[in-house]
């Protein structure tokens, strides 16, 4: 992402503010967990879920895919812009898409939270509902099998996701070959456009994120909803693997940057068609957090699911692996780099 959003403030949720007696500090860890855990999906591959020292998840393939992602208030989300349900949904979506990008079927999530002591327990319940609903919508059968709960001055979410390859090879980033078709499943630039709207119209006169203004702009423009709670095409990851995808990754940091990663890993040029970038090529190339799937397929392959052509792969011709648009080198890819772009703004 280039700038970020999110929330776990009681002010961001519908209804009256929770009383101080119902915060995590007042209730305690055990009582908080007792309210959260029943809301979480068990998962079809779960053999032992939350409640023991570790979970047990079946791995029918004999291997498992694993990935992890961190979301920190400030650089990764803003308190006044997302409901707790949004943040739970987005935490699941961003990890499910990484599993899908390997061609795997998501089977389990482990979620750790470090939150301020004055966080209402009801916010964590709604966060759990977001996890549950995201799994049901995008990866039916995936469960939340454990995690941890701690205290922190900064609201922090850490998710580890697991997936099963169902007997086929993982789809890596380094398999693209000259002549392959470049394809994408999911939108390009929607999350970036939504984020731009929030920074322009979802802030008060001092430039601080405002919950009421954010809700209003979200009601008017669906791109804001995609930024706060994206629904990437998770099922298209395993479908791409079965269709013979030669390389694939999740578009989390922007098409230009992520396509550059694929090009460098594969030692090729990824040549994108300008006409396929839509009406806002800059947002399509530089905007992150769509969590769409970028893949390459052998020439003539039938593109599965929602994949659509986006360009082609060609030889480096003595140059460096890179990204081009209509044959012209793109140059510096831009995209999201938390160390380079994070300015220290707090929501």
C-alpha positions in Angstrom: 0.0 0.0 0.0 1.1 3.6 -0.4 -0.9 5.0 2.5 -3.1 3.0 4.7 -6.3 2.6 6.6 -8.1 0.6 9.2 -9.7 0.7 12.6 -10.4 -0.8 15.9 -11.9 2.2 17.6 -15.2 1.9 19.3 -16.1 5.2 17.6 -15.8 3.5 14.2 -18.5 1.0 15.0 -22.3 1.3 15.0 -24.0 1.8 18.3 -23.0 3.4 21.6 -19.4 3.3 22.9 -18.6 0.3 25.0 -18.4 1.0 28.8 -14.9 1.0 30.3 -15.8 -2.2 32.2 -16.0 -4.1 29.0 -12.4 -3.4 27.8 -9.8 -6.1 27.4 -7.9 -4.7 30.4 -11.0 -4.9 32.6 -12.2 -8.3 31.4 -8.8 -10.0 31.1 -7.3 -12.4 28.6 -9.2 -15.6 29.5 -12.6 -13.9 29.4 -11.8 -12.1 26.2 -10.7 -15.3 24.5 -13.8 -17.0 25.7 -15.9 -14.4 23.8 -13.7 -14.5 20.6 -13.0 -18.1 20.0 -16.6 -19.3 19.5 -17.0 -16.9 16.7 -14.1 -18.3 14.7 -14.4 -20.9 11.9 -13.0 -24.4 12.7 -12.0 -25.4 9.2 -12.4 -28.7 7.4 -8.7 -29.7 7.8 -8.6 -28.9 11.5 -7.9 -31.9 13.7 -7.2 -29.9 16.9 -8.2 -26.2 17.1 -7.8 -23.4 19.7 -7.4 -24.4 23.4 -4.2 -26.4 23.5 -0.6 -25.4 23.2 -0.7 -25.8 19.4 -3.2 -26.7 16.7 -3.1 -29.8 14.5 -4.1 -29.3 10.9 -4.2 -32.1 8.3 -1.9 -31.9 5.4 -3.3 -34.4 2.9 -0.7 -33.5 0.3 2.2 -34.3 2.7 3.4 -30.7 2.3 2.0 -27.4 3.4 2.3 -23.8 2.2 2.9 -21.2 4.9 3.0 -17.4 4.8 2.8 -14.6 7.4 1.8 -10.9 7.3 1.9 -8.1 9.8 -0.5 -5.1 10.0 0.4 -2.2 12.3 -1.7 0.8 13.1 -0.3 3.8 11.3 1.6 2.4 8.3 -0.9 -0.4 7.6 -4.3 0.9 8.8 -6.0 3.9 10.2 -8.2 3.9 13.2 -10.9 6.2 11.9 -11.5 4.5 8.5 -12.3 0.8 9.0 -14.6 -1.0 11.3 -13.2 -3.9 13.3 -15.0 -6.3 10.9 -13.2 -4.7 8.0 -9.8 -5.1 9.6 -10.5 -8.8 10.4 -11.7 -9.3 6.8 -8.6 -7.6 5.4 -6.2 -9.5 7.7 -7.6 -12.7 6.3 -7.8 -11.6 2.7 -4.2 -10.4 2.5 -3.0 -13.8 3.8 -5.4 -16.0 1.8 -4.2 -14.3 -1.4 -0.6 -15.2 -0.6 -1.5 -18.8 -0.2 -3.6 -18.8 -3.4 -0.6 -17.2 -5.3 1.3 -20.4 -4.7 -1.5 -22.4 -6.3 -2.6 -23.7 -2.9 -5.9 -24.1 -1.2 -6.0 -22.2 2.2 -6.6 -24.5 5.1 -5.9 -22.6 8.3 -5.0 -19.2 9.8 -3.2 -18.4 13.1 -3.9 -14.9 14.3 -2.0 -12.9 17.0 -3.3 -9.6 18.3 -1.5 -7.0 20.5 -3.9 -4.3 21.4 -4.2 -1.4 23.9 -5.8 -2.2 27.2 -8.7 0.2 26.6 -9.8 -1.7 23.4 -13.5 -2.8 23.8 -13.9 -6.6 23.8 -16.8 -6.0 21.4 -14.3 -4.7 18.9 -12.3 -8.0 19.1 -15.5 -9.9 18.7 -16.3 -8.0 15.5 -12.7 -8.5 14.3 -13.2 -12.2 14.8 -16.5 -12.0 12.8 -14.5 -10.4 10.0 -12.1 -13.3 9.9 -14.9 -15.8 9.9 -16.9 -14.0 7.2 -13.8 -13.6 5.0 -12.9 -17.2 5.2 -16.5 -18.2 4.4 -16.6 -15.9 1.4 -13.2 -16.5 -0.1 -11.9 -19.8 1.2 -14.7 -22.0 2.5 -13.3 -24.7 4.7 -10.4 -22.6 6.0 -10.3 -22.3 9.8 -8.8 -20.0 12.4 -7.0 -22.6 14.5 -5.2 -20.5 17.1 -3.1 -17.5 17.9 -2.2 -15.2 20.7 -3.5 -12.1 22.6 -1.2 -9.5 24.2 -1.1 -5.8 25.1 0.5 -3.0 23.2 0.3 0.7 22.8 0.0 0.2 19.1 -2.8 -2.1 17.7 -0.9 -4.9 15.8 -2.2 -7.9 13.9 0.0 -10.8 12.8 -1.5 -13.6 10.7 0.1 -16.8 9.6 -1.7 -18.8 6.9 -1.4 -22.4 5.8 -2.4 -24.1 2.6 -2.5 -27.5 0.9 -1.2 -28.1 -2.6 -3.5 -31.0 -3.3 -0.9 -33.0 -5.1 0.5 -30.5 -7.6 3.7 -28.5 -7.6 3.7 -25.0 -6.1 3.5 -22.1 -8.6 6.6 -20.0 -8.0 7.7 -16.6 -9.2 10.6 -17.9 -11.2 8.9 -20.0 -13.9 7.9 -17.4 -16.5 9.4 -18.1 -19.9 9.5 -16.1 -23.2 6.3 -16.5 -25.2 4.1 -17.0 -22.1 0.9 -15.0 -21.7 0.7 -12.6 -18.7 -2.7 -12.5 -17.1 -4.4 -11.1 -14.1 -7.4 -12.1 -12.0 -9.0 -9.3 -10.0 -9.0 -5.5 -10.3 -6.0 -3.2 -10.9 -5.9 0.1 -9.0 -9.2 -0.1 -7.1 -7.7 -0.1 -3.6 -5.3 2.7 -4.6 -8.2 4.8 -5.9 -10.2 4.1 -2.7 -7.2 5.1 -0.6 -6.8 8.4 -2.5 -10.5 9.2 -1.9 -10.1 8.6 1.8 -7.1 10.9 2.0 -8.9 13.6 0.1 -12.4 13.3 1.4 -12.2 11.2 4.6 -10.2 13.7 6.6 -11.1 16.8 8.6 -9.9 20.3 8.2 -6.6 19.4 9.9 -6.0 16.5 7.6 -6.8 13.9 10.3 -8.8 10.8 9.4 -12.5 11.3 10.2 -14.8 8.3 10.7 -18.1 10.0 9.6 -16.5 11.5 6.5 -15.0 8.1 5.6 -18.3 6.4 6.0 -19.9 8.9 3.7 -17.3 8.6 0.9 -17.5 4.8 1.2 -21.2 4.9 0.6 -20.6 6.8 -2.6 -17.7 4.9 -4.0 -17.2 1.1 -4.0 -13.4 1.5 -4.5 -13.2 2.7 -0.9 -14.8 -0.6 0.2 -12.2 -2.5 -1.8 -9.4 -0.7 0.0 -10.9 -1.4 3.4 -12.2 -4.9 2.8 -10.9 -6.5 -0.5 -12.3 -9.7 -1.9 -9.5 -11.2 -4.0 -10.2 -14.2 -6.2 -8.7 -16.9 -3.9 -10.2 -19.8 -5.8 -8.4 -18.7 -9.0 -5.0 -19.5 -7.5 -5.5 -23.3 -7.4 -7.4 -23.0 -10.7 -4.3 -21.4 -12.2 -2.1 -24.1 -11.0 -4.3 -26.8 -12.5 -4.4 -24.8 -15.8 -0.6 -24.9 -16.0 0.5 -21.5 -14.7 4.2 -21.1 -15.0 4.6 -18.3 -12.5 2.3 -16.4 -10.1 2.2 -13.9 -7.3 -0.2 -11.8 -5.3 -0.4 -8.1 -6.2 -0.1 -6.5 -2.8 2.5 -3.8 -3.5 1.5 -2.6 -6.9 1.5 -4.2 -10.4 4.7 -2.5 -11.5 6.7 -3.5 -8.4 5.3 -7.0 -8.2 5.6 -7.7 -11.9 9.3 -6.6 -11.6 9.7 -9.1 -8.9 8.4 -11.8 -11.2 10.5 -10.6 -14.1 13.7 -10.6 -12.0 13.0 -14.0 -10.5 12.3 -15.5 -13.9 15.0 -13.6 -15.8 12.6 -12.2 -18.4 10.9 -9.1 -19.6 7.2 -8.7 -18.6 5.7 -6.6 -21.3 2.3 -5.2 -20.3 -0.4 -4.0 -22.8 -1.3 -0.4 -22.0 -4.9 -0.9 -23.2 -5.3 -3.7 -20.6 -4.4 -1.3 -17.7 -7.8 0.4 -17.8 -8.8 4.1 -17.6 -6.3 4.9 -14.8 -2.9 3.3 -15.8 -1.0 5.1 -13.0 -3.3 3.6 -10.3 -3.1 0.2 -12.1 0.7 0.2 -12.1 1.6 1.9 -8.8 -1.4 1.2 -6.5 -1.1 -1.7 -4.1 -3.5 -3.7 -1.9 -5.8 -5.1 -4.6 -4.5 -8.6 -3.8 -5.3 -9.7 -7.3 -3.4 -12.6 -8.8 -0.7 -12.0 -11.5 0.2 -15.2 -13.4 1.9 -16.3 -16.6 0.6 -19.2 -18.8 2.0 -21.0 -21.8 0.9 -19.5 -25.1 -2.5 -20.8 -26.2 -3.5 -22.0 -22.7 -7.1 -21.5 -21.7 -7.1 -18.9 -19.0 -9.1 -20.2 -15.9 -11.6 -18.4 -13.7 -11.4 -14.7 -13.9 -8.0 -14.4 -15.5 -7.7 -12.0 -18.4 -4.8 -11.2 -20.7 -2.5 -8.4 -19.6 0.6 -8.8 -21.8 3.3 -11.2 -22.7 6.7 -12.5 -21.6 9.7 -11.9 -23.8 13.5 -12.5 -23.6 15.7 -9.9 -22.0 17.7 -9.6 -25.3 21.0 -9.0 -23.5 19.4 -6.5 -21.1 18.2 -6.8 -17.5 15.0 -8.5 -16.4 12.4 -5.7 -16.2 8.8 -4.6 -16.9 7.8 -2.8 -20.1 4.5 -1.3 -21.3 3.8 -1.6 -25.0 7.5 -2.5 -25.5 8.9 0.6 -23.7 10.8 0.0 -20.5 8.9 1.2 -17.4 11.9 2.2 -15.4 11.6 2.6 -11.6 8.6 0.5 -10.6 7.5 2.4 -7.6 4.9 0.7 -5.4 4.7 0.2 -1.7 7.9 0.1 0.4 7.1 0.6 4.1 10.6 1.9 4.9 10.8 4.2 1.9 7.3 5.6 1.9 6.1 5.5 5.5 6.1 9.1 6.7 5.2 8.6 10.3 1.7 9.9 10.1 -0.7 8.5 12.7 -4.4 8.1 12.2 
